[in-house]
């Protein structure tokens, strides 16, 4: 049910480090043609840091772990590519559609493939004003044993509510060289992280200890703050206006996040796009280092 790229298949055969990469950021998160350029550069960063990149997606109903050049180009440029969460995978397979995978779906497929480390931008979470409306990312991470490197949760979400849900699911959150929980575009969301780590080796030791203690039935979230954050005043201004625009336009459910991300890209004069790209590059580098340490 899974097709591996030649590069990933070789890495599996030789038991060398692999980093899973989501594809939603390519198909829906970044504008063309930068999306393909960034995807190629992120894969290069993973290789330069000693691991093999495994970008995950579905093409014509087939799950791909690792994409060849033409397949990556298709995910980046085909308007018919949809977003798939875990609940959608069997349906996408049966209907022979092509889809980019969310954090939840990427984590699930990576786990099936035996990949232990996953780099993404920001996690989904609890939506503002709707405590019952939360991303499937949280439930997936509560059930899947994987290390996920991210820049916290997207600042357009309810960060406090999301942290509470992570605690409820007993998902450990490690601040990478920080005790401040990052807010995606911002290095500090205003919330503290109890546990701090300073090296990939520390994360590898925690991973090994969890296995020994049989407490490894969920993900480890490594919160890696972006170095050059977005101007906080600009961020707050755009966020307030974007939330109001979403409400006026009756944008609800899973349509809210892409609407607000696009609003940020448009109204911040490219500043949020710069930060978004910096985030995924930084997380890919750290994820590769962690994969090597494991």
FENLINRA-V599378 format. One record per residue. OMEGA is omega as a letter, one per 40 degrees, with the letter a starting at -180 (NA if undefined). D_LAST is the distance of its C-alpha to the last C-alpha in Angstrom with 2 decimals. Layout:
BEGIN
omega = [OMEGA	OMEGA]
d_last = [D_LAST	D_LAST]
END
This chain:
BEGIN
omega = [a	i	a	i	a	a	a	i	i	i	i	a	a	i	i	a	i	i	i	i	i	a	i	i	i	a	a	a	a	i	i	e	a	a	i	i	a	i	i	a	i	i	i	i	i	a	a	a	i	a	i	i	i	i	a	i	i	i	a	i	a	i	i	i	a	a	i	a	a	i	i	i	i	i	a	a	a	a	a	i	a	i	a	i	a	a	a	a	a	i	i	i	a	a	i	i	i	a	i	a	i	i	a	a	i	i	a	a	i	i	i	a	i	i	a	a	a	i	i	i	i	i	i	a	i	a	a	i	a	a	i	a	a	a	i	i	a	i	i	a	i	a	a	i	a	i	a	i	a	i	a	i	a	a	i	a	i	a	i	i	i	i	i	i	i	i	i	i	i	i	i	i	a	i	a	a	i	i	i	i	a	a	i	i	a	a	a	i	a	a	a	i	a	a	a	i	a	a	i	a	i	i	i	i	i	i	a	i	i	i	a	a	a	i	a	a	i	a	i	i	i	a	a	a	i	a	a	a	i	i	a	i	i	i	a	i	a	a	i	i	a	i	i	i	i	i	i	a	i	i	a	i	a	i	a	a	i	i	a	i	i	i	i	a	a	a	i	i	i	a	i	i	i	a	i	i	i	a	a	i	a	a	i	i	a	a	i	i	i	i	i	i	i	NA]
d_last = [26.71	23.83	24.42	21.61	22.28	22.66	19.69	17.31	18.99	18.42	14.64	14.59	16.94	15.02	11.58	10.24	8.06	10.37	11.38	14.24	17.29	20.36	23.79	26.14	25.82	27.12	29.95	31.05	29.37	30.52	33.97	34.80	34.41	31.74	29.51	29.08	28.83	26.03	24.15	24.40	23.43	20.29	19.19	20.13	18.05	14.85	15.95	16.94	13.53	12.01	11.20	13.76	15.55	16.65	19.56	20.85	24.59	27.52	30.24	33.50	31.99	29.09	25.45	23.66	19.93	20.15	23.62	25.92	28.03	30.99	29.01	27.34	30.86	32.23	29.87	30.80	34.52	35.72	37.57	37.31	33.54	33.11	30.34	28.75	27.13	26.02	29.67	30.78	28.62	31.02	33.97	32.68	32.07	35.54	37.32	35.60	34.79	32.23	29.93	27.20	24.59	24.17	21.10	22.02	22.60	19.61	17.30	19.35	19.30	15.60	15.10	17.86	16.22	12.94	11.04	8.50	9.04	12.67	14.72	18.32	21.22	22.46	22.45	25.66	27.33	30.75	33.62	36.10	39.17	37.94	35.92	36.12	34.74	30.98	28.34	26.79	23.43	23.67	24.48	21.73	19.05	20.79	20.22	16.98	13.52	11.48	10.19	13.20	13.95	17.73	20.73	21.86	24.49	27.28	30.04	32.64	31.51	32.25	29.38	30.69	31.10	27.64	26.06	28.32	27.15	23.44	24.54	26.64	23.81	21.77	19.00	17.27	17.70	15.96	17.94	16.13	18.50	21.22	22.99	24.83	23.84	24.19	26.80	25.61	28.47	28.67	26.33	27.80	29.01	30.91	28.65	26.56	22.95	22.78	19.22	18.05	14.84	15.17	11.91	8.35	7.76	9.92	8.23	5.04	8.15	9.99	7.89	8.33	11.85	12.72	12.23	14.37	16.84	17.14	16.93	14.29	17.09	16.71	14.62	13.17	15.16	14.14	17.60	17.81	21.52	23.26	24.68	28.15	29.20	32.25	35.48	35.59	39.32	39.02	36.14	38.23	41.30	39.72	37.96	41.25	43.14	40.56	40.59	44.37	44.44	42.24	44.61	47.68	46.39	45.53	41.89	40.06	37.00	34.23	36.54	36.29	32.87	33.64	37.14	36.00	33.36	36.11	38.49	36.20	35.88	39.64	40.86	38.57	39.79	36.40	34.70	32.48	31.55	30.49	28.26	26.82	25.88	24.45	22.24	20.61	20.16	18.56	16.19	15.25	14.50	12.33	10.44	9.90	8.74	6.15	5.16	5.42	3.81	0.00]
END
